[in-house]
Amino acid sequence: MDDIFTASVLNVLSICSESVVNPNSSFFRNDYDESEDSSLIAAIDSNEEYREERYKISGYVHDIVPKYSDDIFKSHFRLTRSTVEILLSMLPQEPARRKARIPKETSVLFSLWFMGNQESYRGVCDRFGLGFASGHREFTKFCTSICALSNSIIKMPQGFEIERIRQGFQKLRVKPFPGTIGCIDGTHIAFSVSKEEKNDHINRKGYPSVVLQAVCDHELKFLDVYAGWPGSANDARVFRNSPLFKNMEEKEDFIPSDCHILGDCAYPLNNKIMTPYRNNGHLTRKQKLFNTILSSTRVVIEQAFAHLFGRFRKLIYIYVRRREFVPDVIVAACVLHNLCIMHNDITPGIYDQLDLLSCHSTEQFDAGINKNVSGAHKRDQIADYLFNLECA
């Protein structure tokens, strides 16, 4: 028995020593290699032919996924089964003359898994039995198709919807901010920027990012999103270059005169955006009350971002080779976020990531643009109303 044990130990030691001499030995090799993933995706992005003989996991979607309980399914794919079925019905079908190389269900579940987790690219491809080129193609196609739905799922309220949202904000707080139909803010989303573009994208936290500007309602549903500006840009600059700003400037009825959206001091004060009084150390009780009520209402946009980051963890750090594809990933996540809210696919308390969000929040930069006379007059009127209500 001792001889057998000794022979076994010597055999293991010989394998180990061989692996030390030969670093490529499968005994010690770590299959997760980020640099290898980088080269792989670079070859795919540049349309280079890539071939690799390798074993894949098969049958995951058809054999394993149906056995998941509803809770486990949602924890993996971030959406309920019913929401996934609705999503499948909304996405375009492949032309009848063309046979789909990958089933639509597999493509969607693969993309949702990739969007909802920080798992490596090769790990997700192996799980779903896809080649690297196929996985890259399917995720790109998925994000493009979801973005095409954005105009019907992410839109500013009109008509009766305006009053519904205003009433929703009124019921949201014990001391509501009157006339609110949305809250605006920006957040940073880190991504794998190239060396050539890195300096343009470094934000105040010291990492490269792009900015997501969004407006949300009382249900945390996004009413407007604008993504892609470098993280070095402040909120005011991003806002001035957004379609939202253009619509506010050109369309008188874009936001009714008795309504407004709430922003922090980075945004311009006018009839359509209410911002806090600048704290110069000499604020009156009335102004402090105004700022407090505005901030307590405006926190919904931070909660919306927290739910977005918590559900779709790919947004914590987007690893892609093409900079121009980053906004598509972000907007696709926002569309999916709205779709979940529209179909009551929410899990209170699970996706709150406020500590994480504080690391990604944009800077509250006072650009000195709060000079609009009519906006200042409207703000003073609201401050008077809130103060009188408080003292009554």
C-alpha positions as CSV (number, residue, x, y, z in Angstrom):
1,M,0.0,0.0,0.0
2,D,2.8,2.4,0.9
3,D,4.5,1.7,-2.5
4,I,1.3,2.5,-4.3
5,F,0.9,5.8,-2.3
6,T,4.5,6.7,-3.0
7,A,4.1,6.1,-6.7
8,S,0.9,8.2,-6.8
9,V,2.7,11.1,-5.1
10,L,5.7,10.9,-7.4
11,N,3.3,10.9,-10.4
12,V,1.6,14.0,-9.3
13,L,4.9,15.7,-8.5
14,S,6.2,14.9,-12.0
15,I,3.0,16.4,-13.6
16,C,3.5,19.5,-11.5
17,S,7.1,19.9,-12.4
18,E,6.3,19.4,-16.1
19,S,3.7,22.1,-15.8
20,V,6.2,24.5,-14.3
21,V,8.6,23.8,-17.1
22,N,5.8,24.1,-19.6
23,P,3.5,27.0,-18.6
24,N,1.0,26.0,-21.3
25,S,0.3,22.7,-19.7
26,S,-3.4,22.2,-19.2
27,F,-2.8,21.2,-15.6
28,F,-2.2,24.8,-14.5
29,R,-3.6,26.7,-17.4
30,N,-6.3,29.3,-16.4
31,D,-8.9,29.5,-19.2
32,Y,-10.0,32.9,-18.3
33,D,-7.5,35.3,-19.9
34,E,-8.8,38.9,-20.3
35,S,-6.0,39.8,-22.8
36,E,-6.9,36.8,-24.9
37,D,-10.6,37.9,-24.8
38,S,-9.4,41.3,-25.9
39,S,-7.6,40.0,-28.9
40,L,-10.5,37.7,-29.7
41,I,-13.1,40.5,-29.7
42,A,-10.7,42.8,-31.7
43,A,-10.4,40.1,-34.4
44,I,-14.2,39.8,-34.5
45,D,-14.7,43.6,-34.6
46,S,-12.2,44.0,-37.5
47,N,-14.0,41.3,-39.5
48,E,-11.0,39.0,-39.4
49,E,-11.8,35.3,-39.8
50,Y,-11.5,33.5,-36.5
51,R,-11.6,29.8,-36.2
52,E,-11.0,27.7,-33.1
53,E,-11.6,24.0,-32.5
54,R,-13.0,23.8,-29.0
55,Y,-15.7,22.0,-27.0
56,K,-18.9,23.9,-26.1
57,I,-21.6,23.3,-23.6
58,S,-24.7,22.2,-25.4
59,G,-28.4,22.0,-24.3
60,Y,-28.3,24.7,-21.7
61,V,-31.3,26.7,-23.1
62,H,-33.4,23.7,-23.9
63,D,-32.4,21.2,-21.1
64,I,-31.5,23.4,-18.1
65,V,-33.3,26.7,-18.3
66,P,-36.8,25.1,-18.3
67,K,-36.0,23.4,-15.0
68,Y,-35.3,26.8,-13.3
69,S,-37.8,28.0,-10.8
70,D,-39.3,31.5,-11.5
71,D,-37.0,33.1,-8.9
72,I,-33.9,31.5,-10.2
73,F,-34.8,32.3,-13.8
74,K,-35.2,36.0,-12.9
75,S,-32.0,36.0,-10.8
76,H,-30.1,34.8,-13.9
77,F,-31.7,36.7,-16.7
78,R,-33.0,39.8,-14.7
79,L,-36.4,39.5,-16.2
80,T,-39.4,37.2,-15.4
81,R,-40.4,34.5,-17.9
82,S,-43.5,36.5,-18.9
83,T,-41.5,39.6,-19.6
84,V,-39.1,37.6,-21.7
85,E,-42.0,36.2,-23.7
86,I,-43.3,39.8,-24.3
87,L,-39.8,40.9,-25.4
88,L,-39.6,38.0,-27.8
89,S,-42.9,39.0,-29.4
90,M,-41.7,42.6,-29.8
91,L,-38.4,41.8,-31.5
92,P,-38.4,41.4,-35.3
93,Q,-38.6,38.0,-36.9
94,E,-35.9,36.7,-39.2
95,P,-37.0,36.9,-42.9
96,A,-38.9,33.7,-43.9
97,R,-36.4,33.0,-46.7
98,R,-33.5,33.0,-44.2
99,K,-33.1,30.3,-41.7
100,A,-31.9,31.6,-38.3
101,R,-28.5,30.3,-37.4
102,I,-29.3,30.7,-33.7
103,P,-32.8,30.3,-32.3
104,K,-34.3,33.6,-31.3
105,E,-34.9,32.4,-27.7
106,T,-31.2,31.5,-27.3
107,S,-30.1,34.8,-28.7
108,V,-32.3,36.8,-26.3
109,L,-31.4,34.7,-23.2
110,F,-27.7,34.9,-24.1
111,S,-27.9,38.7,-24.5
112,L,-29.9,39.1,-21.2
113,W,-27.4,37.0,-19.3
114,F,-24.6,39.1,-20.8
115,M,-26.4,42.4,-20.0
116,G,-27.3,41.3,-16.4
117,N,-23.9,40.0,-15.3
118,Q,-20.2,40.9,-15.2
119,E,-19.2,37.5,-16.5
120,S,-16.5,37.2,-19.1
121,Y,-17.4,37.2,-22.8
122,R,-15.9,33.7,-23.3
123,G,-17.7,32.4,-20.2
124,V,-21.1,33.4,-21.5
125,C,-20.4,32.0,-25.0
126,D,-19.4,28.7,-23.5
127,R,-22.5,28.5,-21.3
128,F,-24.8,29.0,-24.3
129,G,-22.8,26.8,-26.6
130,L,-22.0,29.7,-29.0
131,G,-18.9,30.5,-30.9
132,F,-17.2,33.8,-30.1
133,A,-18.1,35.4,-33.4
134,S,-21.7,34.2,-33.1
135,G,-22.1,35.5,-29.6
136,H,-20.7,38.9,-30.6
137,R,-23.0,39.1,-33.5
138,E,-26.1,38.1,-31.5
139,F,-25.4,40.6,-28.7
140,T,-24.8,43.4,-31.2
141,K,-28.0,42.5,-33.1
142,F,-30.0,42.3,-29.8
143,C,-28.9,45.8,-28.6
144,T,-29.6,47.3,-32.0
145,S,-33.1,45.8,-32.1
146,I,-33.9,46.9,-28.5
147,C,-32.7,50.5,-29.3
148,A,-35.1,50.5,-32.3
149,L,-38.0,50.2,-29.7
150,S,-36.8,53.2,-27.7
151,N,-39.1,55.8,-29.3
152,S,-42.2,53.8,-28.3
153,I,-41.0,52.8,-24.8
154,I,-39.0,55.9,-23.7
155,K,-40.9,59.1,-24.4
156,M,-41.9,62.3,-22.7
157,P,-45.5,62.4,-21.5
158,Q,-48.3,64.1,-23.6
159,G,-51.9,64.8,-23.0
160,F,-53.6,62.8,-20.3
161,E,-50.2,61.2,-19.4
162,I,-48.9,64.5,-18.1
163,E,-51.7,64.8,-15.6
164,R,-51.3,61.2,-14.5
165,I,-47.6,61.7,-13.8
166,R,-48.2,65.0,-12.0
167,Q,-50.7,63.3,-9.7
168,G,-48.3,60.4,-9.2
169,F,-45.6,62.9,-7.9
170,Q,-48.2,64.6,-5.7
171,K,-49.0,61.2,-4.0
172,L,-45.3,60.3,-3.7
173,R,-44.4,62.5,-0.8
174,V,-46.1,63.9,2.3
175,K,-44.7,67.3,1.1
176,P,-44.8,67.1,-2.7
177,F,-43.2,69.5,-5.1
178,P,-46.1,71.0,-7.1
179,G,-46.3,70.6,-10.9
180,T,-43.5,68.0,-11.2
181,I,-43.7,65.7,-14.2
182,G,-40.1,64.4,-14.2
183,C,-36.6,64.5,-12.6
184,I,-33.4,64.9,-14.5
185,D,-29.8,63.9,-13.7
186,G,-26.7,62.3,-15.1
187,T,-24.6,59.2,-14.2
188,H,-21.2,57.9,-15.3
189,I,-20.8,54.5,-16.9
190,A,-17.3,53.1,-17.0
191,F,-16.1,51.3,-20.1
192,S,-13.0,50.0,-21.8
193,V,-11.7,53.0,-23.7
194,S,-8.8,52.9,-26.1
195,K,-5.5,54.5,-25.1
196,E,-6.0,57.2,-27.8
197,E,-9.4,58.3,-26.4
198,K,-8.7,57.7,-22.7
199,N,-7.8,61.3,-21.7
200,D,-11.0,62.7,-23.3
201,H,-13.1,60.3,-21.2
202,I,-11.5,60.6,-17.7
203,N,-14.1,61.9,-15.2
204,R,-13.6,63.7,-11.9
205,K,-13.3,60.3,-10.2
206,G,-10.3,59.4,-12.3
207,Y,-11.7,56.6,-14.5
208,P,-12.8,56.7,-18.2
209,S,-16.6,56.8,-18.7
210,V,-19.5,58.1,-20.8
211,V,-22.4,60.0,-19.4
212,L,-26.0,58.9,-19.3
213,Q,-28.5,61.8,-18.9
214,A,-32.0,60.7,-18.1
215,V,-35.4,62.0,-17.0
216,C,-37.7,59.7,-15.0
217,D,-41.2,59.8,-13.6
218,H,-42.6,58.9,-10.2
219,E,-42.6,55.2,-11.1
220,L,-38.8,55.3,-11.9
221,K,-39.6,54.9,-15.6
222,F,-37.4,56.8,-18.0
223,L,-39.0,59.5,-20.0
224,D,-35.9,60.6,-21.9
225,V,-32.4,59.2,-22.1
226,Y,-29.3,60.6,-23.8
227,A,-26.0,58.6,-23.7
228,G,-22.6,58.8,-25.1
229,W,-20.9,62.0,-24.1
230,P,-17.4,61.6,-22.6
231,G,-17.1,61.5,-18.8
232,S,-15.0,64.7,-18.8
233,A,-18.1,66.7,-19.8
234,N,-20.2,68.2,-17.1
235,D,-24.0,67.9,-16.8
236,A,-24.7,71.4,-18.2
237,R,-22.7,70.8,-21.4
238,V,-24.3,67.4,-22.0
239,F,-27.7,68.9,-21.5
240,R,-27.1,71.8,-23.9
241,N,-26.2,69.3,-26.6
242,S,-29.1,66.9,-26.0
243,P,-32.3,66.6,-28.0
244,L,-34.2,67.3,-24.8
245,F,-32.8,70.8,-24.6
246,K,-33.5,71.4,-28.3
247,N,-37.2,70.3,-27.8
248,M,-37.5,72.6,-24.8
249,E,-36.1,75.5,-26.7
250,E,-38.1,75.0,-29.9
251,K,-41.5,73.7,-28.7
252,E,-43.5,75.9,-26.4
253,D,-45.9,73.2,-25.5
254,F,-43.3,70.5,-24.9
255,I,-43.8,71.0,-21.2
256,P,-47.0,72.8,-20.0
257,S,-46.4,76.2,-18.4
258,D,-47.7,75.0,-15.0
259,C,-45.4,71.9,-15.1
260,H,-41.7,71.4,-14.9
261,I,-39.0,68.8,-14.4
262,L,-36.6,69.0,-11.4
263,G,-32.8,69.2,-11.7
264,D,-29.8,70.0,-9.5
265,C,-27.8,73.2,-9.7
266,A,-26.0,71.9,-12.9
267,Y,-29.1,72.6,-15.0
268,P,-30.4,75.9,-16.2
269,L,-33.3,77.5,-14.3
270,N,-36.2,78.3,-16.5
271,N,-40.0,77.8,-16.8
272,K,-39.4,74.1,-17.7
273,I,-36.7,73.2,-15.2
274,M,-36.8,74.0,-11.5
275,T,-33.4,74.0,-9.7
276,P,-32.4,74.6,-6.1
277,Y,-31.5,78.0,-4.7
278,R,-27.7,78.3,-4.7
279,N,-26.4,77.9,-1.2
280,N,-24.3,80.9,-0.6
281,G,-24.5,80.6,3.2
282,H,-27.4,83.1,3.5
283,L,-30.4,81.2,2.4
284,T,-33.7,82.1,4.1
285,R,-36.0,79.6,5.8
286,K,-38.3,79.7,2.8
287,Q,-35.4,79.0,0.4
288,K,-34.1,76.1,2.5
289,L,-37.6,74.6,2.6
290,F,-37.9,74.9,-1.1
291,N,-34.5,73.1,-1.6
292,T,-35.4,70.4,0.8
293,I,-38.7,69.5,-0.8
294,L,-37.2,69.7,-4.3
295,S,-34.3,67.3,-3.3
296,S,-36.7,64.9,-1.6
297,T,-38.7,64.6,-4.8
298,R,-35.7,64.6,-7.2
299,V,-34.2,61.6,-5.5
300,V,-36.4,59.3,-7.7
301,I,-33.9,59.8,-10.6
302,E,-31.1,58.4,-8.3
303,Q,-33.4,55.5,-7.4
304,A,-34.1,54.9,-11.1
305,F,-30.3,54.8,-11.8
306,A,-29.8,52.4,-8.8
307,H,-32.4,50.0,-10.2
308,L,-30.9,50.2,-13.7
309,F,-27.4,49.4,-12.4
310,G,-28.6,46.8,-10.0
311,R,-30.6,44.9,-12.7
312,F,-28.2,45.3,-15.6
313,R,-24.8,44.9,-14.1
314,K,-23.0,45.1,-17.4
315,L,-23.4,48.9,-16.9
316,I,-21.1,48.8,-13.9
317,Y,-18.3,48.3,-16.5
318,I,-18.9,47.9,-20.2
319,Y,-16.2,45.9,-21.9
320,V,-16.4,46.5,-25.7
321,R,-13.9,47.3,-28.4
322,R,-15.9,49.7,-30.3
323,R,-16.6,53.1,-28.6
324,E,-19.5,53.8,-30.9
325,F,-21.4,50.7,-29.6
326,V,-21.4,51.8,-25.9
327,P,-24.5,54.1,-26.2
328,D,-26.4,51.2,-27.8
329,V,-25.7,49.0,-24.8
330,I,-26.8,51.8,-22.4
331,V,-30.0,52.7,-24.2
332,A,-30.9,49.1,-24.6
333,A,-30.6,48.6,-20.9
334,C,-32.9,51.7,-20.3
335,V,-35.5,50.3,-22.7
336,L,-35.5,46.9,-20.9
337,H,-35.8,48.8,-17.6
338,N,-38.9,50.6,-18.8
339,L,-40.3,47.4,-20.2
340,C,-40.0,45.7,-16.8
341,I,-41.8,48.6,-15.1
342,M,-44.6,48.6,-17.7
343,H,-45.3,44.9,-17.1
344,N,-44.9,45.1,-13.3
345,D,-41.6,43.1,-13.4
346,I,-40.1,44.7,-10.3
347,T,-38.5,43.4,-7.1
348,P,-38.6,46.0,-4.4
349,G,-35.4,46.3,-2.3
350,I,-33.3,43.8,-4.3
351,Y,-31.9,46.1,-6.9
352,D,-31.2,49.2,-4.7
353,Q,-27.5,50.0,-5.3
354,L,-27.3,53.5,-3.9
355,D,-23.8,53.0,-2.4
356,L,-22.6,51.8,-5.8
357,L,-24.4,54.7,-7.6
358,S,-22.6,57.3,-5.5
359,C,-19.4,56.3,-7.2
360,H,-21.0,56.8,-10.6
361,S,-22.9,60.1,-10.0
362,T,-22.0,63.1,-12.1
363,E,-20.6,66.2,-10.6
364,Q,-23.1,68.9,-9.4
365,F,-21.3,71.7,-11.3
366,D,-22.8,75.1,-11.0
367,A,-22.3,76.6,-14.4
368,G,-23.6,80.0,-13.5
369,I,-26.5,79.6,-15.9
370,N,-29.4,80.1,-13.4
371,K,-30.1,83.6,-14.7
372,N,-33.5,83.1,-16.4
373,V,-35.9,85.8,-15.1
374,S,-39.2,84.1,-15.8
375,G,-37.7,80.9,-14.3
376,A,-36.6,82.7,-11.2
377,H,-40.0,84.3,-10.8
378,K,-41.7,80.9,-11.1
379,R,-39.3,79.4,-8.5
380,D,-40.1,82.3,-6.1
381,Q,-43.8,81.7,-6.5
382,I,-43.5,78.0,-5.7
383,A,-41.2,78.8,-2.7
384,D,-43.9,81.2,-1.4
385,Y,-46.6,78.5,-1.9
386,L,-44.6,75.8,-0.1
387,F,-43.7,78.2,2.8
388,N,-47.3,79.3,3.3
389,L,-48.4,75.7,3.2
390,E,-45.8,74.8,5.9
391,C,-46.8,77.7,8.1
392,A,-50.5,77.2,7.8
